[in-house]
Amino acid sequence: MGLKNGSNFLADFLRQCGGYAVIDGGLATELERHGADLNDPLWSAKCLVSSPHLLRRVHLDYLEAGAKIIISASYQATLQGFEAKGISKGEGEALLKRSVEIACEARNIYNDRAAKGSWDDFGDGSSLKRGPVLVAASVGSYGAYLADGSEYSGIYGDAITVKTLKDFHRRRVQVLANSGADLIAFETTPNKMEAQAYAEFLEEEAINIPAWFSFSSKDGTNVVSGDSMVDCASIADSCKQVVGIGINCTPPRYIQGLIQLIRKVTSKPILVYPNSGETYDGEKKEWVASTGVAEEDFVSYVDKWCEAGASLVGGTYNSMEYAQIVFDSFCSSSEQGYNNNTYKFNSLIKGYSLVGLFDNAILVYVRMALENVVPDEYTFPLVLSACAKNERFIEGIQVKGLGLKSGFGDDVFVLNSLIYFYSECGDVDKARKVFEKMSERNLVSWTCLISGYARREKAEEAVLLFFEMIKEGVMPNNVTMVCVILACAKLGDLGLAERVCGYIGKAGLKVNSVMVNALVDMYMKCGSLDKAKKLFEECVDRNLVLYNTILSNYVRNGMVREALDVLGGMLSCGGPRPDRVTLLSSISASTEMADVFLGKQCHAYVLRNGLENWDSIRNAIIDMYMKCGNQEWACRVFYQMSNKTVVSWNSLIAGFLRNGDVEAACRTFNEMPESDLVSWNTMIGGLVQQSMFEDAIHLFRVMQNEGIKADRVTMVSVASACGYLDMENIVMLPNLQVLKIKDSGFDGDAWRLSDEDIFNQLKFLLIDRTNLKHWEAGSVNFPKLQRLVLKRCIYLEEIPKDFGEIYTLESIELQNCRTSAAKSVKEIQEEQESMANDCLTSASTRNLGGTDHAQRKKLFLLDQEGRIIHS
């Protein structure tokens, strides 16, 4: 950092930051926003075990948003708390250090990217500014360890003394002081006794890094225990290791007065990071929202806090609405209003995008245009990125036009974002056109397009573009390599994959955890299981993604024993805690082995760890019990589900049919509140497997009456059912010259008939069979006729009720229809599948393209001159 330890540590830091700095102040809130379950005595420290990558991501998000101090996830990480979880003292100390290491890693990543001038991802135009960033090791109070709400009351009982508290905190602080943190943050201190304990052992143990003390209050005069804030601040001020004093986890309305009280007894920097106004109800053990305090008041306090003497400000980040209010507050207080506030608009756009509110991000840009705020070279990449991530294709095209009109047609950031936009929206060809027309390309340009090809099932093009990039003299970075490795995995070409991987060394790249995950997946999918296993075993820092990658690939390849060995090693060697993806692989392994005992163990783990609310987990458990023959447990799991999806119903129906319980399958099918094509295919296919062919044909006709369009799976099942029935009556077709088809093709005038003419006549004859006669077997090419009719049916998206009967003519010879009808279901299925594949190709290609952009509500409109006129 280049900052000296000592009493001026924080003051020197603030001078480098321009006098004020932002504290993250809401780590747990953001972790929960990303899906972390913190309902645990360890609170945010739980993620040190279950999802350290998520901690790093949130730290990075705060740094990108402008925070200059990030606080580690060690607030409730105590050695005593770890021990209660069965974690040894040595492992607990390692986790304490890890909390700081993760924050430092995030800082290093941020600084590296800032030094390069852009992110190492797909370049959305972010402008990162390198500057001083501090990592503070968080230390929560004794009450936080108890997790009983006493941290918000400060009442520990008569048995707790200053000595008790010093003994409790001592080893944890010693470990954190030597973990690489820049300072220690003693947070949410609830009483004078604990402040005294901190101050004494800091001096007794000669802790060699600075610290700050922050207190919590519920009345604006005292800390939560009732002790005087002035007395507590005086204790902090008297400790030479303390370089800052402040308030956290306190309603905003009390902050200004508390700053004034602290300022009376200290000249050290004051920090504040309040909550959003809630107070803790000790009896109910829950946070209660304050009454009579508007969000606008929250924001209006910020300037007053700084005027009163605060120089470090943060707070619990509850919503982007708060950021929006802050933004409005800044702009309304400015003499120029929204003018010259492009940077603030860009920040708000990016903030909405970071939390997944992409439409809001786009609407901020609309507001920006309506307020006549001039966008810059960073605005358009941010908005295009938001459009891409929410599949706002039409809006993105208009933003592109506005960007070009504003003179950014040659800006590399804007063009890179345009490549990314087209790729994300599925139009890789247009992305390639943008790429080809660029007068200047950088590594991000190549990486965006390679990624677009790799993710849009054009793996071969991705690899070819990679080698073209190498030929141009542009060397890859880690992100580029991960993208092209993904493409190689999809191709399954081991030789090509190894050739590509040779450039990792040539480019001098360090193989990070993300690349290891990609390499293991690639080798597994290319059939080189030994290399994948070797990479896995040589990896020192095996993260959860790596374990899940090798587990899922083993299960996919039918190597369930190997998968279980990996799972056993993961659990026995203190590896990362299994998540829902791990459990899906484990349940699938037990399903493949028909091992109901293992399946029940997985089910028990799911229940113990609160994973039962994930639909995919419950569906997998239902499937496992069904395949293991335990229908009772499968039904029990199903009926306990609060949110029964179509997939859940389908899993249950498929299980019933697999076990031969057709009656239960039909009953469940009829009870479904809504069904999809898979539901119908499952029932029809199941009836065919149970040799209930007439019932399958009948159900197919009901499906047609319901307006459900058939697909390849439907047709194969229906064809199998028809082919297994006695088809003597079905093969009678009219003796019309116009429909005679010889092996060489159509004769005479019949050649000029369109597909539609033949299709319509055939439909008519299927309805009116009063004059049907046998065709001469030698004069009709039935396969050619059937392919023609089938193609036309699909193209017109209209399948006649007797289509199943027509379709089966492929498998029936006129001379021996009874012999043909005796074929096995399996033989007929094999005969039909190749024709179904050919004939359905045209239909599948016609339905590509994803979202129907024209039907989505538009976020804004443009006038004839390209100005935004409505939102």
N, C-alpha and C positions, 0 to 999 in steps of 0.2 A: 504493500500500500504506500510505502514511503512516508507513513505517519508515525511519529514517535509516541511511545507509551508515556503516560504521565497525566498530570492534572489538566493539561491543555489538549489532550488527545482529541476529544470531541469538538472542541472549539477550532482546532486546526482543520479537522475534517469539514466542518461547516464552512470555513473560509474557502476551501477548495470547491465547495458546492455552490458558492455564491451567497452564503448566509443562511439558506434554508435547505432542508432535505426531507424526503418522503420515506416513511417507514412502511413496511408491508402491512403489518397490523391485522391480518385476517386470514392466516394460513389455513386454519381448520374450515372456515366457511368455503374457501375455494376448493379444498379437498373434497368436501361434501358435494359441491357443485359438479365435480368431475366423477361422482359416483362412489366415493369412498364411504364406507360405513364406519363411523367413529363412535358408535354406541358401545364403548368399551372403557374400562378403567384407565387404559393407557392413552385414550383419546387420540390425538394426531400421531402420537408415537407408535400407534398400532401399524401405521403405514411403513415404519422402518422395517417391519417384518414382512408385511403382506404386499406392499407396492411402493418400494423406494423410488421407482421410475416416476411415479405420480408426484412424489415430493419434489423431485428435480424439475418436473414440468411446471409445477405451480410456482416454484422459486423463479424460474425463467420468465413465466408470465408476468410476475410482479416487476422483475427487472426491466422487461420490455415496456411495461406500462409506466416506468419512470421511478420506481423505488430505488433508493440509494442504500437502504439498510434492510437486509433480509434476516428473518429470525428463524432459527433451527426448530425442528419438530421434537424438541426435548422437554417441552413444558411439563408434561406429566410422565416423562421417562425417568423413573427412579429405579435404583437397584432393588429396592424393596418391592416395587411394583412388578418388575421383571421376574423376581423370584416367585412371586405369587402366581405367575403365569407358567412356572416350571422352567424358567430360563436361568441358567447358572450365573454366578457373579461375573465370571470372565466374559461370558457371552453378553451380559448386560452392559458391561463397560465398553465392549466392542460396539454395541448398538448406540451408546451415547456418543462415542467418537464418530460413528457413521452418520449420525444426524447432522453433525457439523460438516463432515466430508461431502455429503450430498449438496449442502448449500454452497460450499466452496466450488464444487464441480459446476454447479449452475453458474456461479460467478465467472469461472474460467471460460466456460462456453460462451457466455455473453460477451466477455472482453475479447475473445478470439474473433467472434463474428463482427464485433464493432470495429476491430482493427482492420478487418478485411473490407469493411465498408458496406456489407450486406449480410443477410442471413445465408447460411449454407443450404437453405432449402430451395423453394421455387420462386424466390424473389418477388415479393408483393410490394416492393418499393419502400420497405421500412427503412428509416434512417436511424441507426443506432449510434449513440454518442458514448464513447468510452470516457469514463471518469471514475472517481473513487467510489467503491462499493464496499460496505462493511458487512461482515457476517457476525451476527450476535447469537451466542449460545443461550438458549432460553432456560431459565430455572423457575419452575412454578413453586408455589408455597406448599407447606406441609399439608394444608387443607386440600390442595389439588390432588395430592397422592391419595388422601382418604376418599376422594370422589364422593363425598356425602353432602356437598354444598357448603362446608365450613370455610372454604376459601372465600366465600362471599359474605360470611358473617364474622370471621376472625375469632370465633369462639372454639378453642381447642380443649378446654377443660383444665382443671387445677393440676393435673398430673404432668402437663407439658410445661417445660421451663426453657430458658434460654439455652442451657446446656443440652437439653434434649434435642432442640432444634439444630444446634450446631453439629451434634453427632449425626443427626439424620442427614443433613445436607453435605457434610464435609467431603466424603469420598466422591460424590457426584460432581461437585464443583471442581475438585482436583482433576478429575478426568477431563471435564470440559475445558478447563484452563490449558490443558496440554493437547487439545484436539485440533488446533489450527484456527480457532475462532479469533476474531479481532477484539471482542469484548464479551462480557457476560451480562445478560439482561435478566435481572431479578424482577419478575413480573407479577402483577396482581397481588402485591404484598398487602395483607389484610389488617395487620396490627403492628404496634410499636415493638412488641417483643421479638417478632420475627425479623424486623429491620435491625434491631440490636444484635441478634444472632448473626445475621449476614455480615454486619460491619466488623464484629469481633473476629470471626474466623477468617475473614479476608486478610486482616492484619496478622493474625496468629499464624496462618499458613503461608504468609508472604505470597499470596496469589499474584502472579506476574503479569496479568493482563487487566485492563480497565474494566469497569462495570458501571451499569446504571441501575438505579432503584426506581421502580414505578409502583404507585399505590392505587388502590381502588376506593371509591367513595360512593355513598348513596344519599348524602345530604348537602354536599358542597362545602362542608366545613371540616369534617372529620373523615378518617378512613372508616371502612365498613364495620370495624369492631367498636367504634366510638372513640378511639384514641384521636388526639388532635393531629391534624395534617401538619401543622407547624412543627410539632414535636417530632413527628416521623421524618419530615424533611430535614430537620436539624441533625438527626442521627446520620442521615445519608450524607449531608454536607460535611460532617466531621470526619468521615472516612476518606483517606487520601486516594484510595483506589477508585472511588466513585467519581465519574466524570460527567454524569448527567442525572437529573432527577425529574420525575414526571408522574403522569396519571394515565392509567389504561383501564379498560373494561368499566367505564363510568358513563352515565348519561351525559350527552353533550351540554345540557343546560347548566351543569355544575362546573364545567371545565374552566371558564374564564375566572371565576372567583377562586378556584383552587390554584390556578397559575399565579394569581396575585398573592396568595398566602405563601406559596413556595418562594416566590421572588423576594419576600421579606427576609428570608434566612439564607439565601444562597445567590451566588453570582454565576453558578455553573449553568450550562445549557439546560433548558427545560423541554421535555418531550411530552407529547400527548397523542394517544391513539385510543379514543373512546369507542364505546359500542354505539348502536343506533338508537339508544334511548330505553332499552329494556331494563327491568330490575329483576333480581332473582328472588323467587318466593321459596323460602327455606322449608316451609311446611309442605307445599305441593311439589317441591323439588323441580321447579320449572321456571323458565323465563317468562315474564309477564310484560306485554307491550305497555308503554307509557300512554297515558291519556292526555289530550290537550296539547301535544307537541307535534307540530307539523314538520314534514321533511324539509320544507323550505327553511324553517328555523335552524335545522341542523346545519345546513350549508351556510346560512348567514353568520354563523358563529366563527367560521374559519378565519376571516380577517381579524376579528376581535381577539382570537387566541394569539395570533401573531403579534398584534399590537400590544397585548398584555405581556408578551415576553417569550412565547413558545417559538422554538426554531426547528424542531423536528416534529412533523405531523403525520399521522396515519389514522387508521380506523378500521373497524370491521366492515368489510366490503359485502354488503347485503344484496345489492342489485345494480344493474346498469342504470336504473332509474335515478339512483343517487348520483352517478356520474353525469347523467343528463342534467340534473338540477344544478350541480356544481358548474357545469359548462354554461348553462343559462345565466347563472349568477355572475360568472366572470364577464360574460359578454354584455350583460345589462349594466354592469358597473363601469364598463369601459366607455370613454367619451366617444369612441368611434363605433360603438355597437359591435356588429358582427364583422365590420370591415377589418381587413388585415388579421383575421383570426383563422386563416387557413390551417395553421398548425393545430389549433384546438379542434377544428372540424375533423381533421385527419385522425387525431387521437381518439375522438369519440367514435368515428367509423371503425377504427381498429379495435376499440374496446368492445363494441357490439359484436364484431366478428369473432373475437377471442372467446366469448361466452356462447357462441352459436346463434346469436340473434341477427341473422344475416339480412332479413328484410328490414329490420330497424336500421342496420348499417346503410343500406341503400337509401332509405328514406332520409337519413341525415344528409346524404349527398344531395337529395332532391331539395331539402331545405336550404342547403348551401347555395344551390343554383338559384333558388327563388329569392334568396337574400343578396344575390349578386356578389357573393364571395368568390374570388378568382381561384380556381383549383390550381394545384402545382403538379409537378411530375410524380409526386407520391400519392396524390388523391386518386387518380385513375387506376393504378394498380390495386389499391385497397378496395375500391368499389368493384372492379372486375373480379377480384378474388371472392368477394361476398356473393356476387352473382353466380360465379361458378359453383361455389359450395352449396348453394341453395337451388341450383338448376334454373336460375332466372335467365334463360337464354335470350328472350326478347329484350329484357331490360339491359342485359350485357351488351347486346349488339348496339343499342342506342347509346350506351355509355362509351362504347368504342368509337362511334361516330362523333360524339361530343369531344372525345379526347383528340381525335384527328383534327377536328375543326379548331381546337385550341392550340394546335401547333406541336403536338407531342407525337406526331407520326413517325419520327425517327428516334424517339427516346427508347433506349434499350430496356429500361425498367418497364415502360408501358407495353412494349412489344413482347417482352417475356411474359408479362401477365396475360396478354392476349393469347399467347400460345397455351398457357396454363388454362385459361378460360375455355377455349375451344376443346382442349383435350378432356377437361372435366365434363363438358357437356356432350361428349361423345363424337364430336366432329374433328377427328384427328387429321383428316385431309386438309381442312381449312387451317388447322394449326401448322401443318407442313408448309402451306402456301405463305403464311406469315413468316415462318422461319426462312424460307427460300428468298424472300424479298428483303430481308434485313441486311442493311449495309454494314452493320457491326454486330457481331455476336459475341457473347461471353459464355462462360461455362454453364451459367444458369439457363441460357437459351437451349443449349444442347440437352441439358438434364431434363428440362421441362418436356421436351418432345420425346425423349427416350422414355420417360416415365409415362407419358400419354400412350405411346405404343404398347408398353409393357402391361399397362392396366386395362387396355381396351382390346385384349386378345389379339394383338398384332406383335407377338413376341419376336418373330423373325425380323420384322422391320426395325424393332428396337435394337437388336444386336447389330444389324447392318449399319444403322445410324451411329452406333457406338464406335465401330471400326472406322467409319467415315470421319468421325470426330478425331480419333487418334491420328488418322492420316493427315488431318488439317493441323496437327501439332498441338491440339488442346488435350491436356492430360486430365483425367477424371478426379473427382474428389469422392469422399465416402458416400455421399448421397447418390451420385452418378453410378457408382459401383453397385450399390444396393438395388437400384432400379434395373440395371442390366442383368444382375444375378437373378432377380425375380423373373426376367424374361427367359433366361437360360433354364430356370426351373420348369417353366411352362413348356418349353420345347423338349425337355427330357434328353438333350443331347450332351452326353458327358464330355466328349472330346471338345466340343465348342465351349462348354462351360469352363473347362480347365484352361483353354486358350484365353478366355476372357479374364479369368482370375489371375492370370499371369501379370496383368497390368496393375494389380494391387501393389506388388513389389516394385514394378517399374516406376510407378507414380510416387513411390515413397510413402504410401499411406499406412497409417497405423490402424490395425484391425480392431475396431471397437465392438461393443456388444451387439449393436444393431447389425453390423456386417456378419458377425459370427452366426447370429440367428438366421440371416438370409442364406449364408453358405451351407449351414446344416440342412435347411429346407431344400436347397438346390440339389445337394448330393443325394439326399433321400429320394427326391423325385426323379433324379437321373439314374437311380439304381445302384449308386455307389454307397451302400449302407456302411461299409467299413470305414470309409473316409469321413462320413458324417459322424459316426460313433467316435472316431479318433478326435475330431475337432471338438466334439462335445466333452469328451473326457479331459482334453488338454485345456479347456477353458477354465480359468481360475474363478472368475466372477460369473457364475451361472445364474442368470436372472430367470424370472418366472416365464418370460416369453420363450426363452431357449428350451426350458423343460417342456412347455406346452407344444413347441414346434416338433421336437423329437417324439413326444408321446403321440401326438395326432398322426404323424407320419407312420409310426410303427403300427398303430391301430388300422390305418388306412391300408397298409400292406399286409394285414392279417397276422402281423407278428405280435400277438397280444402278450405272449410270455415276456418278450423283450420290453414291451411297454410297461408291464407290471414291475419288471426289474428296475427300470428307470424311476418309476413312481416310488418304489421301496427305498431306493437310494436317496431320493429327494426328501423323503420323510425322516430317514434315519440319520442323515448327515447334517441336519439343521439347515436344509435348503429353504427356499422361499415357501411361504404358506400357499397351498393349493387354492386356486380360485375356481370360478365356474367353468372356465375353459378346461382346466385340468380335470375337473370332475366329469365333464362331458366325455373326454377321452377315456377316463377310468370306467365310467358306466358303459361306454361302448365296448370296452375290452371284456367286461363281465358279460355283456350281451353276446358277444362273439363266442365266448367260452360256455355260454349257458350256465354260468356259475352264479346261482342265486345267492349264495353266501357272500361272495365278494360284492355282488350288487347291493345286498342289504347293508354291508359295511359302508359303501359309498352313500347310500341313502341316509344312513345314520349321520355321516359326516356332514351331509347337506343340511340336515335338521339342526345339528349342533352349531353350525356356523352361519345360519340364517340365509342359506342360498336357495331355499325352497320357493322363493317368490319369482325366480327366473323361469319363464315359460319353457325355454329350451331345456333346462334341467329337468323339470317335471315331465315333459314329453319324453325325454330320454329314459327316465325312470319307468314310465308307463310301458314304453317299448321293451325295456329290459325284463320287467316282470312278465309281460305277455310272452316273450320269446322263451322265458324260463318256465312257462306253463303255469304261472301263478296269477290267474285272472283276478282272484279276489283282492290281492294287494294292488294290482294295476287299477282296478275300479275304485279302491279306497283312495289312492293317490289322486285319481281323476276327480272324484266327487268332492275332495277337499280343496280343489283349486277354486280360488275366488274369481279368476279370470280364465275361463275356458276358451281358448282360441280354436280356430278351425283346425289347426295342426293337432291340437290335443284330441279333438273328436276323431280326426283321421287316424291318429295313432291307436286309439282304442278300437276303432272299427277294424283296422288292419290286423290287430292282435286277435280279435274274435274270429275273423275269417281264417287266419293262419292256424288257429287252434280248432277249426272246424265248427265253431259255434255260430252258424249262419243266422239262427233266430235272434241271438243277442246282437249280432252285427246289424241286422235289418231294423231291429227295434231302436238301436242307438242312432242309426242313420236317419230314421224318421223323427227322432227327438232333436236332431241338430237345429239350432235356431237359424243358422245359415250354412250353406255348403258351397264348395268350390269345385273346380274341375277335378282336382285330386280326389275329392270325396267320391264323385261319381266313378272315376277310373278305379278307385280302390274297391268299390262295391262290384262293379262289372267284372273286373279282373278276378276278384275273390269268388264270385259265382261261377266263372269259367273254371277256376281251379277246383271247385267242388263239383264239377260236371253238371252244373245247373244251367245248361246252355240256353234253354228257352227263356228262363228267368233273366238271364243276362241280356238277351235280345230285347225282351220286354222293357227292362230297365233302361236300355239304350234309347228306345223310342220315347220313354217318359222324359229322359234327359233332353232329347230333341224338342219335345213339346214345351219344356221349361226354358228353351232358348239358350241352352248351354252348348257352346261350340266344341266339337270333338277335336282331339289332337291325335298324334301318332299312337300314343299308348291306348287310347280308346279304340282306334281302328284295329289295332293288332288283336285286342281282346275280342272285339265283335267278330272279326274275321275268323278267329279261332272257334268261336261259338258256332257260327254259321257252317264252317267247314266240317264240324264234327256231327252236324245234324244230317238227316236224309235230305239231299238237295234235289231229288228228281223233279219236283214241281217247279223249283226255282230256276232250273236251267232252260225252261221253255221261253224262247224269245221270238218276236215276230219275224215273219218271212218277208221283210221289206227290202226291195232292191237297194234303196238308198242307204241302208245300214249294213250291207254286205261288205265285209272287210277281208280281203285276201292277204296272204302272207306278204305280197309285194307292196301292199298299201291300198289306198282307195282307187276305185275304178271309175272312169267316166265322170259324169256330173257329180258323183258323190265326193270327188276330190275337192270340189270347190265349196262344199258345205263347211261352215265354220264350226268350231267346237261348241259354240253356244246353240247352234241349230240342232246338232246331234244331241246335246244335253237336254234341250227342251223336249225333243221328240221322245227321248228315252224316259223322261219324267212322265210324259203323257201316257206312254204305254205301261208304265208301272202302276198308274192309277186305274186305267181301263184295260183289263185283261180278258175281255170277252172274246177277242179274236186271236188269242195267242196261238202260235204254231211253233213246232220245233224248227230250228234252223238246221241246215245241212252242216254237219260237223266239219266237213272238209272245206267249206267256203268261208269260215269265220275265224279270224285271228282274235281270240278272246282276250289274251293279255293286252294287246294293243288297244282294244276297245275299252277295257277296264281302266288302263292308265289314263286314256283320254278323258273318260267321264270323271274319274277321281280328281284329276287335275282341275277340271272345270268346276266341280263341286266346291273344291277348296278355294279356287280363285274367286268364285261368286259368293263364297262364305255361305253356301246353302247346301245342306246335305239332306237328300230325300229320306223319308221314313224307311224305305226299302233299300237304302244304300248299302247296309250290311250284306244283304243278299246279293246285290250286284257285285260288290267288292270281292266276294268269295269265288267268283267265277275263275279267278286266277288259279285257284287250287283245284279246279274240277275239270275233268275231261268229259266231253259229252258221251264218248263211247263207253266209259265205265264210271258213271257218276256214283254208283253204289260203292264201288271199290274205293273211290276217292273219299267218300263220306266216312269210310272206316279208318281213315288216317288218325294218328294220335294228335292230341292237341299240340304237343311240342313240335311235331313235324310241320303242322300247318302254320304255327307261329313263326317258325324259321322261314317258311316260304313267303309269308306275308310281309315280314319286317323289311326286307330289302325294297319291296315295291313301295311300302309306306314311306320309307326314308326318301326315296326319289321324288314321290309325288307331293310330299309335304314341304319340300325345300322351298318352293315358290311362295307358299303361304307364310312360312317362318320368316323369310326375308322381307316380305311385305309388312310385317308387324314390328320390324326393328325400329329403333329410334328413341325408345324410352318415353319420357314425359311428353304429353301433348301440350306443348307450350302455348298453343293458341287458346286453350281452354282455361288457362290460369288467369286469375284476376291481375290486371296490370298495376304496377306500383306507381307508374307515372306515364304521362303522355307528352309527345313533342308536337310543336306546331310545324308549319311548312318550312320555317327557317331553322328548325332544329333546336328551338328553345323549349325548355320544360315549362308546361303550362298548367299541369294539374297533378295532384298526388292523392 
